[in-house]
Amino acid sequence: MTDFALNAQASARALRDLFEPTPLLRNDFLSERYGADIWLKREDLTPVRSYKLRGAFTAMRKLRLADPSADHFVCASAGNHAQGLAYACRHFGVRGTIFMPVTTPQQKIDKTRSFGGDNVEIVLTGDYFDDTLAASQAFCAEAGAHFLAPFDNSDVIEGQATVAVELLDQLGRAPDFVTIPVGGGGLSAGVTRYLGAASPKTQFRYVEPMGGRSLHAALEAGELVTLPHVDSFVDGAAVARIGQAPFEALRDVPADHVFGAPENRICRTMLELLNVEGIVLEPAGAMSIDMLQDMRDEIAGKTVVCIVSGGNFDFERLPDVKERAQRYSGLKKYFILRMPQRPGALKDFLQMLGPQDDIARFEYLKKSARNFGSVLIGIETRDPTSFGKLTQQLDQAGFTYRDITEDAILAEFLI
């Protein structure tokens, strides 16, 4: 057993001052679907509904052991790391100053404040996270406080490794596969290092959001890479550059073991888990389950543990999640239709719709010519094949139309 593994076990024992091990639950629905033995490590059931509490607590505990006078901690975060640090500050009775972007949803601000109570001060600054981070680090240096990075920190990585300590004890045997979501890399580095020592036969598969594949890019380049653009929808894992310390632990991972999950497909997985299993997950928390469909052949008959990283989901986002899921599944499309300005034209179009089709959006945009007008129309269906039939009829009838469902720029302005 390596020193890292022994330290992770000690950190797991220390965590019992805060909460019992999160459940490791066999999921019959997923097991039957994939012909495998699927288990979910439910990090959405920690006191702050994510694994981030583990790293924040462990780093704070070890700092205070090394320096008992350490009583002021600072972080920059708009999400789960902020809540984990706030909870740990209240537990240890120390001060925390948490910097958040001005654009942070009020729900996340309120939750962070409730976890930290009087021990935490929240500072809203910067429209973008980079500005918030710079402000937090400047404040930290001036105040002589301790900065707790969300993932690029060896003690944080050790804390996240406690997930692996628990799941191995709970399962009682080595799993064939562990699927791990990747953002900044703290969780994936910790789990990989621990199980690499304690369960060397276990294989790892990693998943990043398709719009933020920083680990995959770094592995292909052989060095850290900063992505020029990141899709922020999976806000718990959309990171432009994986941390240096996590990358050192993961640099030997084969690049083809790091999967990319399409954001809209993640939404479909979130809805399915909510509707079928009653499990509420944030986008990053659903990724380790979503990727199973890409592993179907290699996991058949195997034991697989999916690390469900978090469940901090704001239900105000549910309509957007449903919309994205429908679009990915081919159940909803948007068209700009050039409609003749004559009596009966709309009726002609409506008669082309099938019995399972429904108009979800209808809006005249403007007249493009004296005899025609542009219409934005959204159509939902229960049968994805109906769209092929609809467009065929539109072509035969001579309608001019454009499918803008996957046109990100037009969708942003019109939908």
SVG drawing of the C-alpha trace seen along z (x, -y; Angstrom):
<svg xmlns="http://www.w3.org/2000/svg" viewBox="-58 -44 62 55">
<polyline fill="none" stroke="black" stroke-width="0.4" points="0.0,0.0 1.4,-3.4 1.7,-6.4 -1.0,-8.1 -3.4,-5.3 -2.7,-5.1 -3.2,-8.8 -6.4,-8.6 -7.6,-5.9 -6.8,-8.2 -8.6,-11.1 -11.7,-8.8 -11.7,-8.0 -11.4,-11.7 -14.4,-12.5 -16.6,-10.5 -16.7,-13.5 -18.9,-15.1 -20.9,-12.3 -21.2,-8.6 -20.0,-7.0 -22.2,-7.9 -24.3,-5.0 -23.0,-2.6 -26.3,-1.3 -26.8,1.3 -29.1,-0.1 -31.4,2.6 -32.6,0.4 -29.2,-0.3 -27.9,3.2 -30.7,4.7 -30.2,2.1 -26.5,2.8 -26.4,6.4 -23.9,5.6 -23.7,5.2 -24.0,1.4 -23.5,-0.4 -23.8,-4.1 -21.6,-5.8 -24.0,-8.5 -21.9,-11.6 -25.1,-13.6 -26.0,-12.5 -23.3,-14.2 -24.4,-17.1 -23.6,-19.6 -24.9,-17.2 -21.4,-16.8 -18.1,-15.2 -16.4,-18.6 -16.8,-18.7 -14.3,-15.8 -11.4,-17.8 -12.2,-21.1 -12.4,-19.4 -9.3,-17.3 -7.2,-20.3 -8.4,-22.5 -7.9,-19.7 -4.3,-19.1 -3.5,-22.8 -4.7,-23.2 -2.7,-20.2 0.4,-21.8 -0.5,-25.3 -3.0,-25.3 -3.2,-29.1 -4.7,-28.9 -8.1,-30.4 -8.9,-32.1 -9.5,-30.4 -10.4,-31.8 -11.7,-30.3 -13.2,-31.4 -16.1,-29.3 -19.6,-29.7 -20.7,-26.2 -19.9,-23.0 -16.4,-23.9 -17.8,-27.1 -20.4,-25.0 -17.9,-22.5 -15.5,-25.1 -18.4,-26.9 -19.5,-23.7 -15.9,-22.9 -15.4,-26.4 -18.4,-26.1 -17.3,-22.7 -13.8,-23.9 -15.1,-27.3 -12.8,-29.3 -13.4,-32.2 -14.1,-31.7 -14.2,-34.3 -15.8,-33.0 -15.5,-35.0 -18.3,-34.4 -19.0,-36.0 -21.7,-38.7 -23.6,-36.5 -23.9,-33.6 -27.5,-32.4 -29.1,-33.5 -29.9,-29.9 -26.2,-29.0 -25.3,-32.1 -28.1,-31.3 -27.0,-27.6 -23.4,-28.6 -24.4,-31.1 -26.6,-28.5 -23.8,-26.0 -21.3,-28.5 -23.5,-30.5 -21.7,-33.4 -18.3,-31.8 -18.5,-32.7 -18.5,-36.0 -19.5,-36.0 -18.0,-38.5 -19.6,-39.0 -17.1,-40.4 -16.4,-40.1 -18.6,-39.1 -16.3,-36.2 -14.7,-33.6 -11.1,-34.6 -11.8,-38.1 -13.3,-36.5 -10.3,-34.3 -7.8,-37.1 -9.7,-39.2 -9.8,-36.3 -6.0,-35.6 -5.2,-39.3 -7.4,-39.5 -5.8,-36.2 -2.3,-37.6 -3.3,-40.9 -5.2,-39.2 -2.6,-36.5 -5.2,-33.8 -5.0,-30.3 -6.2,-29.8 -8.0,-26.5 -7.9,-25.7 -10.8,-23.5 -8.7,-20.8 -5.1,-21.7 -4.0,-20.9 -2.5,-17.6 -4.5,-17.6 -7.7,-18.3 -6.9,-15.3 -6.3,-13.2 -9.7,-14.2 -11.4,-13.3 -9.7,-9.9 -11.8,-9.0 -14.6,-8.3 -12.6,-5.3 -11.7,-4.2 -15.4,-4.0 -16.6,-2.3 -14.0,0.4 -14.9,1.2 -18.6,1.1 -18.4,3.3 -16.1,5.8 -14.3,6.7 -12.5,5.1 -14.9,3.6 -14.0,4.3 -14.6,0.7 -15.0,-2.7 -16.4,-5.6 -15.3,-9.0 -16.5,-12.5 -13.6,-14.9 -13.6,-18.7 -10.5,-20.1 -9.3,-16.6 -9.2,-16.4 -11.7,-13.6 -10.3,-11.6 -6.7,-11.9 -7.6,-10.9 -9.7,-7.9 -7.2,-6.7 -4.2,-7.0 -6.0,-5.2 -7.5,-2.3 -4.4,-2.0 -2.7,-1.0 -5.5,0.8 -7.3,2.4 -4.8,2.7 -7.1,4.9 -9.8,2.2 -10.0,0.3 -10.9,-3.4 -12.9,-5.2 -13.2,-9.0 -15.8,-11.4 -15.7,-15.1 -18.4,-17.3 -18.0,-17.5 -17.6,-21.3 -14.8,-21.1 -12.4,-18.2 -9.3,-19.6 -7.9,-16.2 -8.3,-14.6 -6.6,-17.6 -3.7,-17.4 -3.2,-13.7 -3.1,-14.0 -0.6,-16.9 1.4,-15.3 1.2,-18.6 -1.3,-20.9 -3.5,-22.7 -5.8,-25.6 -9.0,-25.2 -9.8,-28.3 -13.5,-27.9 -15.6,-26.0 -19.4,-25.3 -20.3,-26.2 -23.6,-24.2 -22.1,-21.4 -20.9,-24.0 -19.6,-21.5 -17.1,-20.1 -16.6,-22.7 -12.9,-23.6 -10.6,-25.1 -7.4,-23.7 -7.1,-20.7 -5.0,-21.2 -1.2,-20.6 -1.3,-18.2 -4.2,-16.1 -2.6,-15.9 0.6,-14.5 -1.5,-11.7 -3.4,-11.1 -0.7,-11.7 -0.3,-8.0 -4.1,-7.5 -4.7,-6.4 -6.5,-9.3 -9.1,-6.9 -10.1,-6.0 -11.4,-9.6 -14.9,-10.0 -16.8,-13.1 -20.4,-13.3 -22.6,-15.6 -24.3,-18.2 -27.8,-17.6 -27.4,-13.8 -26.4,-14.4 -29.8,-16.3 -31.6,-13.2 -29.8,-11.1 -30.7,-13.6 -34.4,-13.5 -34.4,-9.7 -32.9,-9.3 -35.4,-11.8 -38.4,-10.3 -37.5,-6.6 -35.4,-6.5 -36.4,-9.7 -32.7,-10.8 -32.0,-14.5 -28.6,-15.1 -26.8,-18.2 -25.3,-17.8 -21.8,-16.9 -23.3,-14.4 -25.0,-12.5 -21.9,-12.2 -20.6,-8.9 -23.9,-7.2 -24.4,-8.9 -21.1,-7.5 -22.3,-3.9 -23.9,-3.9 -20.5,-4.4 -19.1,-1.4 -21.9,1.0 -19.8,3.7 -16.9,3.7 -19.0,3.6 -21.4,6.5 -21.2,9.0 -18.8,6.8 -19.1,5.0 -19.1,1.2 -19.1,-1.6 -20.3,-5.0 -19.3,-7.9 -22.3,-10.2 -20.5,-13.4 -23.3,-15.8 -27.0,-16.7 -27.0,-20.5 -29.6,-21.2 -31.6,-24.4 -35.0,-23.4 -35.4,-26.7 -33.1,-25.0 -35.4,-22.1 -37.2,-23.6 -33.8,-24.1 -32.8,-20.5 -36.0,-19.1 -35.6,-21.2 -32.0,-20.0 -33.0,-16.3 -35.9,-16.5 -33.6,-18.0 -31.0,-15.3 -33.6,-12.5 -35.0,-14.0 -38.3,-14.7 -38.2,-18.5 -37.1,-20.6 -37.3,-24.3 -37.8,-25.6 -37.9,-29.0 -40.7,-28.5 -41.4,-30.9 -45.1,-31.0 -47.2,-32.3 -49.4,-35.2 -52.6,-33.7 -55.8,-32.3 -55.4,-28.6 -51.6,-28.5 -51.4,-27.9 -54.1,-25.2 -52.2,-23.5 -49.1,-23.4 -51.1,-22.1 -52.5,-19.2 -48.9,-18.0 -48.4,-17.3 -48.8,-13.8 -51.1,-12.6 -48.2,-12.6 -46.9,-16.0 -47.6,-19.2 -46.8,-22.8 -44.8,-24.1 -43.8,-27.5 -45.3,-29.6 -44.2,-33.2 -44.3,-35.4 -40.9,-37.1 -41.4,-39.6 -42.5,-39.7 -39.6,-38.9 -41.6,-39.9 -45.1,-41.2 -46.5,-37.8 -44.4,-35.8 -43.8,-35.9 -41.2,-34.2 -42.4,-32.0 -40.5,-30.5 -42.1,-27.2 -41.2,-24.6 -42.6,-21.1 -42.6,-18.4 -43.4,-14.7 -43.4,-11.3 -42.2,-9.7 -38.8,-11.0 -39.5,-9.6 -42.3,-12.0 -39.8,-14.8 -38.6,-13.0 -42.2,-12.7 -42.9,-16.3 -39.9,-17.7 -40.7,-15.4 -44.2,-16.9 -42.8,-20.4 -40.5,-19.8 -43.3,-18.4 -45.6,-21.3 -42.8,-23.8 -42.5,-25.4 -39.1,-27.0 -37.8,-26.2 -34.7,-25.9 -34.0,-23.6 -32.3,-25.7 -32.4,-23.1 -28.7,-22.7 -27.8,-26.2 -26.3,-27.6 -26.2,-31.2 -29.8,-31.4 -31.1,-29.3 -29.5,-31.8 -31.3,-34.7 -34.6,-33.2 -35.2,-30.2"/>
</svg>
